[in-house]
Amino acid sequence: MLDAFTALSRGTRLVYSRGLRRYVFLPILANLLVYAGMLAYVLAHFGGWLEGWMAMVPGWLDWLSWLIWPLFLVSLVVIVFFTFTLVTHLIAAPFYGFLAERVECELTGRPPLDDRGVLRAGVDALGRELVKLGYILPRMAVLFVISWIPVVNLVAPLLWALFSAWTMAITYLDYPMDNNRVSFRDMRRRLAARRWPTLSYGGWVMLITWLPLANLFLLPGAVAAAVLMWDRHYRALAPLGQAAPPRPR
């Protein structure tokens, strides 16, 4: 059985193999530029953000400051991580969609069901990213509010971690599904139907994303891994609105 870690290992080796490595350089360069700008901004403002957040802790919770401070720190870092991730994926989406297509051709010997041209596919990929943002941002806003509510925010880091894994799964597994004409709604249904592979894959990708600089070179491997996961865990699921095929006796 193909698990998430195996898929990521195989996918990373695959995208840097001869014939595919040329498709990863442009997204790496785009992410590198965004990474440098975001890092400079965060380093300039991080201390002020943390001090302002800690100033909102009510006096009667001062005795818990030893616990609240690291929880606030983790939540703030996660928020910064989300912002960086959303921006980089919006920029790299057309490149990643094309990379997923080439990987699927390499793995299966046949192209995805997508018959759009390169230009149309690139434009549609940006539109799909906006659909993802429309799904992710409201839920991210709810978690952000929870992170500011005293006592309740003690569970915020756990909620952020689960949401991060789910979001990473949506972000990357969507590339092969979009290439195979799976709607965003149907994609979410399929991910929910295979919850453990989905969250384990998203969790590993989340950990990769947290590796400074190294993540820029590992994330293309997550795209290839998404193709492997799609082919093993999600392709055979019945499309939305259709009954699942009967299991063989």
Disulfide bonds with the S-S distance in Angstrom:
none
